[in-house]
């Protein structure tokens, strides 16, 4: 059920009043923890507030108002600040959808992670609210790779009250392809990483390639890329991922075949929703051949025939 324009106006008025310090935190009603950013935007701090409402929709209004308001504690700042407006918000069953203005896109990556965590954690503290979705002017919020963030829950974020921003994290799952023992086939491996504020600055496609270069985490699979290989550049345009490696990629590792090296990279990258094809160049050269087999101008597509 979408909340009324009247309540939107009420929210705006309440925000102004609270920001001016005209409201006092009264210890009656329903206790709820609200997450705020510290002044340096390096961590979240929880403060307990008492909601007057008992109706879920009205409690959502109160929580959003508090998130837009400057806290009494001068060491903290409003969660939704810097001109970020709540355009609309709705509640349907267990889910709250909050549409924010375009200013949200101007937040730094670390501040955005903190803001997102604070919004989700605060709203899901309301009984009956288990899921939160953020949109920007009605369009789904996306991560640094352009993938939709989707529905979020409180347990996607660690309990970070009073901790450093690096500890605000969710999990990211990658599907990587490493070599079999003979080096002539691929084995798919799921790898879970902590998607913390530092990692969130790294495009997912770069993260995938870095994980391939770092190699397998156990002895059940084998490397496909020379660990001395350097990724020089990586970009994604119109669903095609363009990679430039240094010449170390040419050197085979553990008798791995050329096809296994190529499709370890291609198949792993195509697992990302924004990538359909891959082109690989060596030291910026797109005219030669890779290990005398593939033209560097080749645009590769997924090949699962090598996967065991």
VOROKOL-793177 format. One record per residue (C-alpha): residue number from 1; residue in one letter; chain; x, y, z. Coordinates in Angstrom, 1 decimal. Each point is the difference from the previous one (the first is absolute). Last residue first. Layout:
BEGIN
+-----+------+-----+--------+--------+--------+
! seq ! type ! mol !     px !     py !     pz !
+-----+------+-----+--------+--------+--------+
! NUM !    A !   A !      X !      Y !      Z !
...
+-----+------+-----+--------+--------+--------+
% end
This chain:
BEGIN
+-----+------+-----+--------+--------+--------+
! seq ! type ! mol !     px !     py !     pz !
+-----+------+-----+--------+--------+--------+
! 308 !    X !   A !   33.3 !  -31.1 !  -16.1 !
! 307 !    X !   A !    0.0 !    3.2 !   -1.9 !
! 306 !    X !   A !    1.8 !    0.1 !   -3.3 !
! 305 !    X !   A !   -3.2 !   -0.1 !   -2.1 !
! 304 !    X !   A !   -1.3 !    3.0 !    2.0 !
! 303 !    X !   A !    1.1 !    2.7 !   -2.4 !
! 302 !    X !   A !   -1.2 !    3.5 !    0.7 !
! 301 !    X !   A !    0.7 !    2.5 !   -2.8 !
! 300 !    X !   A !    3.4 !    1.3 !   -1.2 !
! 299 !    X !   A !    0.6 !    3.1 !   -2.2 !
! 298 !    X !   A !    3.1 !   -0.8 !   -2.1 !
! 297 !    X !   A !    2.2 !    3.0 !   -0.8 !
! 296 !    X !   A !    2.8 !   -1.7 !    1.9 !
! 295 !    X !   A !    0.0 !   -2.7 !   -2.7 !
! 294 !    X !   A !    0.0 !   -3.4 !    1.7 !
! 293 !    X !   A !    2.6 !   -2.8 !   -0.4 !
! 292 !    X !   A !    3.5 !    1.2 !   -0.1 !
! 291 !    X !   A !    0.2 !    0.4 !    3.7 !
! 290 !    X !   A !   -2.4 !    2.9 !   -0.2 !
! 289 !    X !   A !    0.3 !    1.5 !   -3.5 !
! 288 !    X !   A !    0.9 !    3.5 !   -1.2 !
! 287 !    X !   A !   -2.2 !    3.0 !   -0.9 !
! 286 !    X !   A !   -1.6 !    1.1 !    3.3 !
! 285 !    X !   A !    3.2 !    1.2 !    1.7 !
! 284 !    X !   A !   -0.6 !    2.0 !    3.1 !
! 283 !    X !   A !    2.6 !   -1.8 !    2.0 !
! 282 !    X !   A !   -1.8 !   -3.3 !   -0.8 !
! 281 !    X !   A !   -3.7 !    0.3 !   -1.1 !
! 280 !    X !   A !   -3.0 !   -2.0 !    1.1 !
! 279 !    X !   A !   -3.6 !    0.5 !   -1.2 !
! 278 !    X !   A !   -3.0 !   -1.4 !    2.0 !
! 277 !    X !   A !   -3.7 !   -0.5 !   -0.7 !
! 276 !    X !   A !   -3.3 !    0.1 !    1.9 !
! 275 !    X !   A !    0.8 !    2.2 !    3.1 !
! 274 !    X !   A !   -2.4 !    2.0 !    2.1 !
! 273 !    X !   A !   -1.5 !   -3.1 !    1.8 !
! 272 !    X !   A !    3.4 !   -1.2 !    1.2 !
! 271 !    X !   A !    0.5 !   -3.8 !   -0.7 !
! 270 !    X !   A !    1.4 !    1.2 !   -3.4 !
! 269 !    X !   A !    3.1 !    1.1 !    1.9 !
! 268 !    X !   A !    0.7 !   -3.6 !    1.4 !
! 267 !    X !   A !   -0.7 !   -1.6 !   -3.4 !
! 266 !    X !   A !    2.4 !    2.4 !   -1.9 !
! 265 !    X !   A !    2.9 !   -0.2 !    2.5 !
! 264 !    X !   A !    0.0 !   -3.8 !    0.4 !
! 263 !    X !   A !   -0.9 !   -0.1 !   -3.6 !
! 262 !    X !   A !    3.3 !    1.5 !   -1.2 !
! 261 !    X !   A !    2.3 !   -1.9 !    2.4 !
! 260 !    X !   A !   -1.8 !   -3.4 !   -0.6 !
! 259 !    X !   A !    0.1 !    0.6 !   -3.8 !
! 258 !    X !   A !    3.7 !    0.7 !    0.1 !
! 257 !    X !   A !    0.7 !   -3.2 !    1.8 !
! 256 !    X !   A !    1.2 !   -0.2 !    3.6 !
! 255 !    X !   A !    3.4 !   -1.6 !    0.2 !
! 254 !    X !   A !    0.4 !    1.1 !    3.6 !
! 253 !    X !   A !    0.1 !    3.7 !   -0.9 !
! 252 !    X !   A !    0.2 !    1.3 !   -3.6 !
! 251 !    X !   A !    2.0 !    3.2 !   -0.7 !
! 250 !    X !   A !   -2.1 !    2.2 !   -2.3 !
! 249 !    X !   A !   -1.6 !    1.7 !    3.0 !
! 248 !    X !   A !    3.4 !    1.4 !    1.0 !
! 247 !    X !   A !   -0.2 !    2.3 !   -3.1 !
! 246 !    X !   A !   -2.0 !    2.7 !    1.9 !
! 245 !    X !   A !   -3.7 !   -0.3 !    0.1 !
! 244 !    X !   A !   -2.7 !    2.2 !   -1.7 !
! 243 !    X !   A !   -3.6 !   -0.9 !    0.4 !
! 242 !    X !   A !   -3.1 !    1.1 !   -1.9 !
! 241 !    X !   A !   -3.3 !   -1.2 !    1.4 !
! 240 !    X !   A !   -2.9 !    0.1 !   -2.5 !
! 239 !    X !   A !   -3.6 !    0.6 !    1.3 !
! 238 !    X !   A !   -0.3 !    3.4 !   -1.7 !
! 237 !    X !   A !    3.3 !    1.2 !    1.4 !
! 236 !    X !   A !    1.9 !   -1.5 !    2.9 !
! 235 !    X !   A !    3.5 !    1.1 !    0.8 !
! 234 !    X !   A !    3.2 !   -1.7 !    1.3 !
! 233 !    X !   A !    3.6 !    1.3 !    0.0 !
! 232 !    X !   A !    3.5 !   -1.2 !    0.8 !
! 231 !    X !   A !   -0.7 !   -3.3 !    1.8 !
! 230 !    X !   A !    3.4 !   -1.3 !    1.0 !
! 229 !    X !   A !    1.0 !   -3.6 !   -0.4 !
! 228 !    X !   A !    2.6 !   -1.3 !    2.4 !
! 227 !    X !   A !   -2.6 !   -2.6 !    1.3 !
! 226 !    X !   A !    0.1 !   -1.7 !   -3.5 !
! 225 !    X !   A !   -3.7 !   -0.7 !   -0.7 !
! 224 !    X !   A !   -2.0 !   -3.2 !    0.1 !
! 223 !    X !   A !    0.8 !   -1.0 !    3.5 !
! 222 !    X !   A !   -1.0 !   -3.5 !    1.3 !
! 221 !    X !   A !   -3.0 !   -1.5 !    1.7 !
! 220 !    X !   A !   -0.5 !   -2.4 !    2.9 !
! 219 !    X !   A !    3.1 !    1.3 !    1.7 !
! 218 !    X !   A !   -1.7 !    2.9 !    1.8 !
! 217 !    X !   A !   -0.6 !    3.8 !   -0.3 !
! 216 !    X !   A !    0.6 !    0.0 !   -3.8 !
! 215 !    X !   A !    2.0 !    2.8 !   -1.7 !
! 214 !    X !   A !    0.9 !    3.6 !    0.8 !
! 213 !    X !   A !   -0.2 !    0.7 !   -3.7 !
! 212 !    X !   A !   -3.6 !   -1.3 !   -0.2 !
! 211 !    X !   A !   -0.9 !    2.1 !    3.1 !
! 210 !    X !   A !    1.4 !    3.1 !   -1.6 !
! 209 !    X !   A !   -2.0 !   -0.7 !   -3.2 !
! 208 !    X !   A !   -3.3 !   -0.3 !    2.0 !
! 207 !    X !   A !    0.7 !    3.1 !    2.0 !
! 206 !    X !   A !    0.7 !    2.0 !   -3.2 !
! 205 !    X !   A !   -3.4 !   -1.1 !   -1.4 !
! 204 !    X !   A !   -1.7 !    0.9 !    3.3 !
! 203 !    X !   A !    1.3 !    3.5 !   -0.2 !
! 202 !    X !   A !    2.1 !    0.9 !    3.1 !
! 201 !    X !   A !   -1.3 !    2.8 !    2.3 !
! 200 !    X !   A !   -2.3 !   -2.5 !    1.7 !
! 199 !    X !   A !    3.1 !   -1.9 !    1.0 !
! 198 !    X !   A !    1.1 !    2.8 !    2.4 !
! 197 !    X !   A !   -3.5 !    0.4 !    1.5 !
! 196 !    X !   A !   -0.3 !   -3.7 !    0.6 !
! 195 !    X !   A !   -1.3 !   -2.7 !   -2.4 !
! 194 !    X !   A !    1.3 !   -2.9 !    2.1 !
! 193 !    X !   A !    0.7 !   -2.7 !   -2.5 !
! 192 !    X !   A !   -1.7 !   -3.3 !   -0.8 !
! 191 !    X !   A !    1.6 !   -2.2 !   -2.7 !
! 190 !    X !   A !   -2.0 !   -2.5 !   -2.0 !
! 189 !    X !   A !    2.2 !   -2.3 !   -2.0 !
! 188 !    X !   A !   -0.5 !   -1.3 !   -3.6 !
! 187 !    X !   A !    2.5 !   -2.6 !   -1.2 !
! 186 !    X !   A !    1.6 !    0.4 !   -3.4 !
! 185 !    X !   A !    1.7 !   -2.4 !   -2.3 !
! 184 !    X !   A !    3.4 !   -0.8 !   -1.6 !
! 183 !    X !   A !    2.4 !    0.9 !    2.8 !
! 182 !    X !   A !    0.4 !   -3.6 !    1.1 !
! 181 !    X !   A !   -0.9 !    0.8 !    3.6 !
! 180 !    X !   A !   -3.1 !    1.9 !   -0.9 !
! 179 !    X !   A !    0.2 !    3.7 !   -0.7 !
! 178 !    X !   A !   -1.9 !    2.9 !    1.7 !
! 177 !    X !   A !   -3.3 !    1.6 !   -0.9 !
! 176 !    X !   A !   -1.5 !    2.6 !    2.4 !
! 175 !    X !   A !   -3.5 !    0.6 !    1.2 !
! 174 !    X !   A !    0.0 !    3.1 !    2.3 !
! 173 !    X !   A !   -2.1 !    0.6 !    3.0 !
! 172 !    X !   A !   -0.1 !    3.4 !    1.7 !
! 171 !    X !   A !   -0.7 !    0.3 !    3.7 !
! 170 !    X !   A !   -0.9 !    3.1 !    1.9 !
! 169 !    X !   A !    2.2 !    2.2 !    2.0 !
! 168 !    X !   A !    0.5 !    2.9 !    2.4 !
! 167 !    X !   A !    3.3 !   -1.1 !    1.6 !
! 166 !    X !   A !    2.1 !    2.3 !   -2.2 !
! 165 !    X !   A !   -2.2 !    2.9 !    1.3 !
! 164 !    X !   A !    1.6 !   -0.3 !    3.4 !
! 163 !    X !   A !   -2.0 !   -1.2 !    3.0 !
! 162 !    X !   A !   -2.3 !    1.8 !    2.5 !
! 161 !    X !   A !   -3.1 !   -1.8 !   -1.2 !
! 160 !    X !   A !    1.1 !   -2.4 !   -2.7 !
! 159 !    X !   A !   -2.3 !   -3.0 !    0.5 !
! 158 !    X !   A !    0.7 !   -1.6 !   -3.4 !
! 157 !    X !   A !   -2.1 !    0.9 !   -3.0 !
! 156 !    X !   A !   -2.0 !   -2.5 !   -2.1 !
! 155 !    X !   A !   -1.7 !   -1.1 !    3.2 !
! 154 !    X !   A !   -2.1 !    3.2 !   -0.1 !
! 153 !    X !   A !   -1.7 !   -1.0 !   -3.2 !
! 152 !    X !   A !    0.3 !    1.4 !   -3.5 !
! 151 !    X !   A !   -2.1 !   -0.3 !   -3.1 !
! 150 !    X !   A !    1.7 !    0.9 !   -3.3 !
! 149 !    X !   A !    3.6 !    1.3 !   -0.4 !
! 148 !    X !   A !   -0.6 !    0.2 !   -3.8 !
! 147 !    X !   A !    3.3 !   -0.6 !   -1.9 !
! 146 !    X !   A !    1.7 !    3.0 !   -1.5 !
! 145 !    X !   A !    3.5 !   -1.1 !    0.9 !
! 144 !    X !   A !    0.3 !    2.5 !    2.8 !
! 143 !    X !   A !   -3.2 !   -1.1 !    1.5 !
! 142 !    X !   A !   -3.5 !    0.9 !   -1.2 !
! 141 !    X !   A !   -3.1 !    1.5 !    1.7 !
! 140 !    X !   A !   -3.1 !   -0.8 !   -2.0 !
! 139 !    X !   A !   -1.7 !    2.9 !   -1.8 !
! 138 !    X !   A !   -2.9 !    1.8 !    1.6 !
! 137 !    X !   A !    1.9 !    3.3 !    0.4 !
! 136 !    X !   A !    2.8 !   -2.0 !    1.5 !
! 135 !    X !   A !   -1.3 !   -3.2 !    1.5 !
! 134 !    X !   A !    0.8 !   -1.6 !    3.4 !
! 133 !    X !   A !   -1.6 !   -3.3 !    1.0 !
! 132 !    X !   A !   -0.5 !   -1.1 !    3.6 !
! 131 !    X !   A !   -1.1 !   -3.3 !    1.5 !
! 130 !    X !   A !   -1.1 !   -1.3 !    3.4 !
! 129 !    X !   A !   -2.5 !    2.7 !    1.2 !
! 128 !    X !   A !   -2.7 !   -1.5 !    2.2 !
! 127 !    X !   A !    1.6 !    1.2 !    3.3 !
! 126 !    X !   A !    2.1 !    3.1 !   -0.8 !
! 125 !    X !   A !    3.7 !   -0.7 !    0.4 !
! 124 !    X !   A !   -0.1 !   -0.7 !   -3.7 !
! 123 !    X !   A !   -0.2 !    3.7 !   -0.7 !
! 122 !    X !   A !    3.1 !    0.9 !    2.0 !
! 121 !    X !   A !    2.2 !   -2.8 !   -1.4 !
! 120 !    X !   A !   -1.0 !    0.7 !   -3.6 !
! 119 !    X !   A !    0.6 !    3.7 !    0.2 !
! 118 !    X !   A !    3.2 !   -0.3 !    2.0 !
! 117 !    X !   A !    1.5 !   -2.6 !   -2.4 !
! 116 !    X !   A !   -0.9 !    2.1 !   -3.1 !
! 115 !    X !   A !    1.6 !    3.1 !    1.6 !
! 114 !    X !   A !    3.1 !   -1.9 !    1.0 !
! 113 !    X !   A !    0.5 !   -1.5 !   -3.4 !
! 112 !    X !   A !   -0.7 !    3.4 !   -1.7 !
! 111 !    X !   A !    2.5 !    1.7 !    2.3 !
! 110 !    X !   A !    2.7 !   -2.5 !   -1.0 !
! 109 !    X !   A !   -0.8 !    0.4 !   -3.7 !
! 108 !    X !   A !   -0.1 !    3.8 !    0.1 !
! 107 !    X !   A !   -3.5 !    1.4 !   -0.2 !
! 106 !    X !   A !   -0.9 !    1.8 !   -3.3 !
! 105 !    X !   A !   -2.5 !   -2.7 !   -1.0 !
! 104 !    X !   A !   -2.2 !    0.9 !    3.0 !
! 103 !    X !   A !   -0.4 !    3.5 !   -1.5 !
! 102 !    X !   A !   -2.3 !   -1.6 !   -2.7 !
! 101 !    X !   A !   -2.9 !   -0.1 !    2.5 !
! 100 !    X !   A !   -1.0 !   -3.0 !    2.2 !
!  99 !    X !   A !   -2.8 !   -2.6 !   -0.5 !
!  98 !    X !   A !   -0.5 !   -2.1 !    3.1 !
!  97 !    X !   A !   -1.7 !   -3.4 !   -0.4 !
!  96 !    X !   A !   -1.1 !   -1.6 !    3.3 !
!  95 !    X !   A !   -0.7 !   -3.8 !    0.1 !
!  94 !    X !   A !   -1.8 !   -2.2 !    2.4 !
!  93 !    X !   A !   -3.5 !    0.3 !   -1.4 !
!  92 !    X !   A !    0.1 !    3.0 !   -2.3 !
!  91 !    X !   A !    1.4 !    3.3 !    1.3 !
!  90 !    X !   A !    0.7 !    2.9 !   -2.3 !
!  89 !    X !   A !    2.4 !    2.9 !   -0.3 !
!  88 !    X !   A !    0.2 !    3.0 !   -2.3 !
!  87 !    X !   A !    2.5 !    2.8 !   -0.9 !
!  86 !    X !   A !    2.1 !   -0.2 !    3.2 !
!  85 !    X !   A !    2.5 !    2.8 !   -0.6 !
!  84 !    X !   A !    3.8 !   -0.1 !    0.2 !
!  83 !    X !   A !    1.2 !    3.6 !    0.4 !
!  82 !    X !   A !    3.2 !   -0.9 !    1.7 !
!  81 !    X !   A !   -1.9 !   -2.0 !    2.7 !
!  80 !    X !   A !   -1.7 !   -3.3 !    0.4 !
!  79 !    X !   A !    1.8 !   -1.6 !    3.0 !
!  78 !    X !   A !    0.0 !    3.3 !    2.0 !
!  77 !    X !   A !    3.3 !    0.8 !    1.6 !
!  76 !    X !   A !    1.7 !   -1.1 !    3.2 !
!  75 !    X !   A !    2.5 !    1.5 !    2.4 !
!  74 !    X !   A !   -2.5 !    2.7 !    0.9 !
!  73 !    X !   A !   -2.2 !   -2.5 !    1.7 !
!  72 !    X !   A !   -3.5 !    1.5 !   -0.3 !
!  71 !    X !   A !   -0.4 !   -1.7 !   -3.3 !
!  70 !    X !   A !   -0.5 !    2.0 !   -3.3 !
!  69 !    X !   A !   -3.1 !   -1.3 !   -1.7 !
!  68 !    X !   A !   -0.5 !   -2.0 !   -3.2 !
!  67 !    X !   A !    0.4 !   -3.3 !    1.7 !
!  66 !    X !   A !   -2.4 !    1.1 !    2.7 !
!  65 !    X !   A !   -2.7 !    0.9 !   -2.5 !
!  64 !    X !   A !    0.5 !   -3.4 !   -1.7 !
!  63 !    X !   A !   -0.5 !   -1.7 !    3.4 !
!  62 !    X !   A !   -3.1 !    2.0 !    0.8 !
!  61 !    X !   A !   -1.6 !   -0.6 !   -3.4 !
!  60 !    X !   A !    0.8 !   -3.8 !    0.3 !
!  59 !    X !   A !   -1.7 !    0.1 !    3.4 !
!  58 !    X !   A !   -3.1 !    1.5 !   -1.6 !
!  57 !    X !   A !   -0.1 !   -2.9 !   -2.5 !
!  56 !    X !   A !    0.4 !   -2.6 !    2.8 !
!  55 !    X !   A !   -2.7 !    1.4 !    2.2 !
!  54 !    X !   A !    1.2 !    0.4 !    3.6 !
!  53 !    X !   A !    1.1 !    3.6 !   -0.2 !
!  52 !    X !   A !    1.8 !    2.0 !    2.7 !
!  51 !    X !   A !    3.4 !   -1.4 !   -0.9 !
!  50 !    X !   A !    2.7 !    0.1 !    2.7 !
!  49 !    X !   A !    3.6 !    0.5 !   -1.2 !
!  48 !    X !   A !    3.1 !   -2.0 !    0.8 !
!  47 !    X !   A !    3.2 !    1.1 !   -1.7 !
!  46 !    X !   A !    2.3 !   -2.2 !   -2.1 !
!  45 !    X !   A !    3.3 !    1.2 !   -1.3 !
!  44 !    X !   A !    1.2 !   -0.7 !   -3.5 !
!  43 !    X !   A !    3.6 !    0.4 !   -1.2 !
!  42 !    X !   A !    2.5 !    2.0 !   -2.1 !
!  41 !    X !   A !   -2.2 !    2.9 !   -1.1 !
!  40 !    X !   A !    2.2 !    2.5 !    1.7 !
!  39 !    X !   A !   -2.9 !    1.5 !    1.9 !
!  38 !    X !   A !   -1.3 !   -3.4 !    1.1 !
!  37 !    X !   A !   -2.7 !   -1.5 !   -2.0 !
!  36 !    X !   A !   -3.4 !   -0.9 !    1.7 !
!  35 !    X !   A !   -1.8 !   -3.2 !    0.6 !
!  34 !    X !   A !   -3.4 !    0.1 !    1.8 !
!  33 !    X !   A !   -0.7 !   -2.6 !    2.7 !
!  32 !    X !   A !   -3.7 !   -0.3 !    1.0 !
!  31 !    X !   A !   -1.9 !    0.3 !    3.3 !
!  30 !    X !   A !   -3.8 !    0.1 !   -0.4 !
!  29 !    X !   A !   -1.7 !    2.7 !    2.0 !
!  28 !    X !   A !    1.5 !    1.9 !    2.9 !
!  27 !    X !   A !    3.5 !    1.4 !    0.6 !
!  26 !    X !   A !   -0.3 !    3.3 !   -1.7 !
!  25 !    X !   A !    2.6 !    1.2 !   -2.4 !
!  24 !    X !   A !   -0.5 !    3.8 !   -0.3 !
!  23 !    X !   A !   -1.2 !    1.8 !   -3.1 !
!  22 !    X !   A !    0.8 !    3.6 !   -0.8 !
!  21 !    X !   A !    3.6 !   -0.7 !   -1.0 !
!  20 !    X !   A !   -0.2 !    1.8 !   -3.3 !
!  19 !    X !   A !    0.5 !   -3.3 !   -1.8 !
!  18 !    X !   A !   -3.0 !   -1.3 !    1.9 !
!  17 !    X !   A !   -2.3 !    2.8 !   -1.3 !
!  16 !    X !   A !    1.3 !   -0.2 !   -3.5 !
!  15 !    X !   A !   -0.4 !   -3.8 !   -0.1 !
!  14 !    X !   A !   -3.5 !    0.2 !    1.5 !
!  13 !    X !   A !   -1.1 !    2.3 !   -2.8 !
!  12 !    X !   A !    1.4 !   -2.2 !   -2.8 !
!  11 !    X !   A !   -1.5 !   -3.1 !    1.6 !
!  10 !    X !   A !   -3.4 !    1.7 !    0.3 !
!   9 !    X !   A !    0.2 !    0.8 !   -3.7 !
!   8 !    X !   A !    0.6 !   -3.6 !   -0.8 !
!   7 !    X !   A !   -2.8 !   -1.0 !    2.4 !
!   6 !    X !   A !   -2.4 !    2.2 !   -1.9 !
!   5 !    X !   A !    1.3 !   -1.4 !   -3.3 !
!   4 !    X !   A !   -1.2 !   -3.4 !    1.3 !
!   3 !    X !   A !    1.9 !   -3.1 !    0.6 !
!   2 !    X !   A !    0.0 !   -2.6 !   -2.7 !
!   1 !    X !   A !   -1.5 !   -3.4 !    1.1 !
+-----+------+-----+--------+--------+--------+
% end
